[in-house]
Amino acid sequence: MNRLILCADDFAFSTEDSLVIAELLRSGKLNATSCMTLRPNWMEDSVMLRSVPQGAQIGLHLTLTEEAPIHPNGFTRDGVMPGIDPLTRLAARGALDPAEITREVEAQFDRFEAAMGRPPAFVDGHQHSHALPGVRPIVLAITRRRAPEAWVRTCEDRLAGLLGRPWRGKAIGSAYHSRGLGRAAEKAGLRCNRGFAGHYGFDGRFAEALPRFLDHGGPEHLVMCHPGAGRRAGDVIAAARRDEADVLRTVAVSDMAAQRGLAFAA
C-alpha cells in the first residue's frame, strides 16, 4: 500500500503557528513537520516537539528566502533574504556565493541538532529553494554527510499526478524546477519522496483541495500543507493557515487516505 506523508511546513514561523502544528501532530492529523531553525523562536518552540507521537517525522525546512539569515550574506538586503523569484534569478546567473550558502545551510543544520539532539528525518526548503541550481548540490552534500538516513523533498511527480489534480500550474512549475533532483539524490546515496502534492491558491478552498491532493498518490506520497494560527505580521497566507488548521481538525485523514489507497500512520 502506498504511504501518505502529510507534512506541515513552517514550524517556528511563529510560536503561535508552532502551537497549532504541534496540536495537529498530537491529534494524529499530521505525521510530519518541517522546521525553520533560523527563526529566533525555534529553540523554545522545539520543546513542543518532545510531546508529539514517536512516529512523527521532524525535518529541516532550509530557509534562504524572506527571513533574516543566521549569518550575514551578500544576497541579503535590509537584513532579510530575497523572495524566491529574485533568489531564483541569482541562482540561474551563478551569482550566489557557494561559501555563503554552505555556511547558512550548515548553521541551520546545527540549530536543528542543538534543539533535537539528532539529525533531521528529512530535508526540504522554504519555497523549495533547496532545489535551485548552485544550492541543490550543496544541500545534497551536507545532507549526505550530516543526515545520511534522511530523505530529501522533490516536487517531481508522475505526469498522471501532475495532470490529474486541479491547480496543476504551480505543481508543474515546481516539478520543472525540481527536475533531476531525485536522480541527483540517488547518486548521492539519498532517498526522495515518490509523489508530491499540496499546491493550491491559498484561497480558502483547502477543504476542497485536500482530498484531491491524495489522488494519484505515489509510493511515498508527500503532501505539504501550511496550517497555523495566522497571526504573524506580514504573513501573506495568514488566512489560509487558519483555514487549513480548521479543516485538519475536522477531517478523518486516515479514512480519506485509505479511500485512495494510501496508508496514513500518525
N, C-alpha and C positions, 0 to 999 in steps of 0.2 A: 504494500500500500504506500502511495506517495505521502510525504510528510509535509505538514504546514508549519512554517516558522512565521509567526505574527509578531513583528518587531516594532516597538515604539522607538522612533528616532528621538534625539534631542533630550535625553535625560541630562539634567543640570542646566538646561536652557534658562530655567529659573527654579528656585526652590519650590514654588507653588506647582510648577509643571512636574517636577520630580515627585512630589507627593501624590499627584494623580497617577503617574505611571507606576509607582510602587504599589498603590492601591489596586490597580488593574492586574499587575503581576500576582499579587497575593490572592486575588479573587479568581485567578485562572482564566482571565480574559486575554492575556498576552503570555507568550512564552519566551520573549527576548526583549532586550532594550539595548540601545546604543548610546554611549555616554560621551558628553562634551567635556573632556577633562581640563581644558584650558579655562573654563568658567571659574570665577573666584569662589563660587559656592560649591564646587564639585566635591571637595574633601568632606565638608559637612553633609552634603546630600548623599554621598556614597554610603553613609551609615544606614540609610533606608534599605539598601540592597541586601543587608545581612538577614532580613526577615522575609525575603521572597522565597518561593519554592526552590528546592535544591536543583531541580532540573531546568530552571530558567537560565537562558544563555545571556551573559552580560558581556557586551562588546565595546569596542573603542570606536567612537564617531569622530575620526580625524577631521579637524576643522581648520580650513585655510581660507575661509571667506566670512566676511561680515561680523567678525569678532576681534577683540584685541588679542594679538598673539602672546605666547609666553615669552618669546624672545623678539626683540625688535628686528625688523627685516626691511629690505629695500622696496617691497611692494605694498607696505602699509602706509596709509595716508591718514593723518589726524588720529593716529592710534588705533585705527580699525582696518582690517584687511578688506580687500575689494569684494564685490559681489562675484557670482560665478561667471557672468559674461565677461567682465574685464579680466578676470583671472584666466579664463579660457583663452582669450586673445594673447595674453602674456605667455602662456604655455605654448601656444601654437607658434609664436615667434622665437621660442627658445630663450625668452627673456627672464625666466625665473632662475635664481641662483641655486644650483643643487645643494650647496653647503647650507644655505638658509632653510631650504625645505627639509633637509636631513635633520638639522638641529631642532626644528619645530616638531617634526614627527617623533623624534626620539624623546623630546620633552613631554609630549602628550602621552607616549607610552610610559614614561617614568611616573607621571602623575596617576595613571591607571594602576600601575603596580604598587605604588605607595599606598593607595587607598584600599585596593582589593587584595593585596598580598599574593597575586597570581597574574599571569598574562591574560589578556582578553580571550574570550571564546571565539570571537570573530572580529574582523576589522572592516570598517566601511568609511565613507567620507560624507561630511555635510555637503549637501548639494552635489554629491558624487564627485567631489573634487579629487578624490584619490585615484580616479581613472584617467586624469589628464596626462598628456604627454609630458615627460620630464618629471612628473610626480609619481606616476604609476611604478616605474622600476625601483624608485627609492622606497615606496611603501611595501612592495613585494620583498625587497631585500631585507628590510628591517623586520617585517613580519616573519620571514623565514628564520631569521636569527633569534628574535625575541619571543615569538609565539608560534613555533612550528606546527602545533596541533590546531591552530586557528584556521577558520575558513575566511575567505575574502569575498565581499559582496561584488557581484557583477549585475548589471542591468540587462545583460543579454538574455534573450528568451527565444524559444522556437517561434517561427513565423505564425503558426496557428494560435499561439498565445497572444502575440502582439496584435494580430488582426481580429482575434475572436472576442476581445473585450472592448467596451467603449473607451473613450478618452485615449485613443491609440496614438495621437500625435506626439504627446510628451513621451509616451512609452517607447515609440520608435526612435525619437531623438536621443533618449538616454541609452537605448540599446546600441545606437550608432556610435555614441561617444565611448561606450564600454567595449566596442568590438575588439576581439582578440585578448581581452583580459583573462577569460577563462583559460585559454591556451597558455598565456604567459604565466599564470599562477601555477598551472600544472607543471610547466617546465621548472618552476622554482620549488617544486615539491609541495605545493599548497593546494587546497581544495577551494571550490566556489559553490555557492548555491546553484541549483539547476532548476530554473523557473523564477520569474520575478514579476511582481505587480505592485500597484499602490499609487500610480499616478492618477490624479483627477483634478478638478478645478478648484479645490478648497472652497467650494461654493455652497456648503450646507447640504450636500447630497451624499454624505458618507454612508447613510443607511442604504441607499440605492447602490453605491459603489462597492461596498464591502463584499457582498456575495459574488459579484461579477469578478472581483479580484481573484476569487478562488476557482474560476472557470479555467479549464485547460492547464491545470496545475502540473508542474514538473515534479521530478522525483524528490528534490529538496526545495520545495516551493516557498520562496521568501516573499512575504507581503509586508511592505513598510507602511507605517501609519504614524500619526503625529498627535496623539491625544495629550491634553494638558489642561491647565487652568485658564490659559489665555489672558494673563494679567500683566505680562511684561510690557513696558512701554516700547512702542515702535514695532511690535510684533505684527507683521502683515497678515499672518494666518491665525491670529488670536481667536477669532470666532470659530474657525474650522477646528482648532484644538478642542474647544469646549464641546462642539457638536460631536466630534469623534469620541470623546470621553463618554458623553451621554449615550451614544449608540452602543459602545462596547459594554457599558454597564448593563444593558438590557438584552443583548442578543446572546443566544447559545452558540458560541463559536464552534464547539466540538460537533454539534449537530449539523451546523451549516457546512463544516468541512467534510464530515462523513458523507453527506448527501452528494458531494462532488468527488468522492474517492480519495479524500485526504485524511490522514491521521493527525490529530492535534493533541499533543501531550503537553499539559500545562502544570 
